[in-house]
Structures are given as C-alpha cells and as structure tokens.
Amino acid sequence: MTLPGYPARWMRARGGQASVEFALVLPVLVIIAVAICQVALGLNCYLIVTSASREGARRAAETNDPAAARKAASNASSSLPGDKPVIEVSFPEGRAKGSPVRVTVTYKMPLMLPALKRIIPGATFRGSTLMVLERGD
C-alpha cells in the first residue's frame, strides 16, 4: 500500500530514518536527564547541610558542649552521599550565657558521573547558624 504522491521505496526508507534520528537525539536526552538529577541532588544536599548546621547550633546553645553540637550536626547530615561534611563549632565571644555560638557545616557534593569532574567543578555547600547560649560555662 502506498500513499498518493509517495513511491513505495520512500515508505520503506522511513523506518531507518527514525532510527537515525533517535540515535542522534538520545545522547542529548540522557545529558538533560543527568543534569536534572544532579540539580535535584544538589538541592537535597543544600537542605541537609542547612538543617545540620541548625541542629548543631541548637544543641550547642542548649548544652554549651562543642562535642554534642558536632555529634548532633553529624547525625543530621548522615544521609549525605560521599564524604562526611566538615563541622566547625566556635564561640566568638566566649562560652558565657547569652554569648553566641556558631556552627558551620561544609560539604563537597560528589558528581553522579565521576567522568564529569574534568568538565564541571563539584559544588561545595556551606551552612552556618548562629544562636545564643542558654547555659553558661
């Protein structure tokens, strides 16, 4: 069966054309899908890092104990993929009641495809929270 105006040989060749077009478009679609997944992973990591710094600062404000603050921040960031984040606890004005405590969580996110390290630098997220100490030393 042929369509009016189209020879039969053109109808047979169209199946190969679709395969070639699909082969040309597929890499672009895969790159877009990987980019979307990497951005979603980045947003998730950002939220976890921010939450971990807040948890650590809250624990430090309650207990005035840097080890407890590090542990709380570490527990809150345990779902991050790759290496563990760096957690810093500082008391800029001392450890007296009413003084501030700062907890900073720094995390370097891994790329989903390690081969992309040559093209795209990895993202580093830093969350910092400042709270007032509720207990003095």
N, C-alpha and C positions, 0 to 999 in steps of 0.2 A: 504494500500500500504506500503510495506516495502522495504528498500534498501537492496541490496545484502550484505550479511555478518552481518546485524544487525537484531536481533529479534524484533518483533513488540513491546514487552514490554519495550525495551530500548528507542524506539522512543517516547512513551508516557511519560516517566520519564524525558525527557529533558526539558519540559516546567517548571517543578518545579525547576530544576537546575538553569535555567536562573533567576528565581525569587530570589532564594537564593543568587546568585552571585550579582545581582543588589542590594539587601538589604545589602550586605557586602561592596559594593563599594560606595553606596550613601553617607554615612557619610563622607567619605574621600573627595568626590567631593564637598560636602557642605562646609567643612572646607577650602578647597582650594579656593572656590568662595568667602567666607567671608574674607579670608586673602587678596585676590586680591583687594576686595573693600576697606578694611581697609588701605592698602598701597596707593590706589588712593586717599582716603580721606586725608591721611597724606600729600601727595604731594600737594594737593589743599590747605590745611591749611598752609603749609610752604610758598607757593607762596603768599597767602593772608597776612600772617604776615610780610613777607619781603616787600611787597608793602605798607602795612600800616605804617611801620617804615619810608619808603622813603617819603610817603605823609606827615607824621607828621613833618619830618625833613625839608622838602621843605617849609611847611607853617611856621615853626619856623624861618627858615632863611629869609623868606620874611617879616614877621610881628614882629619878636622878642617878641612874645607873647606865653608863655607856654600853656595857656588855649586854644588858637586857634590851637596849634600844637596837643594837646590831642584830641580836637574835630575832627580835620582832620584825625588823625590816627584811632579814634573810628569809624568815618563814613566809612573809607576804610576797616575796619575789621568787619563791621556789618553783613556780610554773614557767619561768622564763627559759626559752631554749638556749642551748650553748653554755658558755662560761657563766659563772656566777657573777653578779654585779659587785662593784666596789662600794662599800658602805663606810661613810665617814660621819662621826659624831663629834661635834665641837660645842664648847661652851664659851662664846665670845667674851662674856663679861663675868666669868666665874660660875660657881655652882651654888650660889645663894638663892633662896626662894625669891621668885619674881624675876630672875635673870633669864635671858633667852637661851635656848638650846637649838642647835641647827643639825638636822640630819640630811645628808646628801647621798643619793644613790646614783651611781654612774654605771651604765650598762652599754656594751657594744653588741649590737644585734648581728647575728650571722645572716648571711645571704642564703636563700633557698637553693640556689645553684652556685656552688663554690667557684665555678669557672668564671662567673661574672665579677670576681674580685679585681680582675685586671681592668675591667671597663668601668665599674661602679664602685665608689668607695663605700664601705659599710657605714651604717648610721650609728651614732652614739647618742644615747638618751641620758639626760641628767635631770633628776627630780630633787628639789631641795625644799625642805619645810622648816619653818621657824616657829617654835612655840615657847611659852613661858613656863618655867619650872614651878611646879606646885609644891615641891618639897625642897627644903634646903639641905645642905651637907652638914 
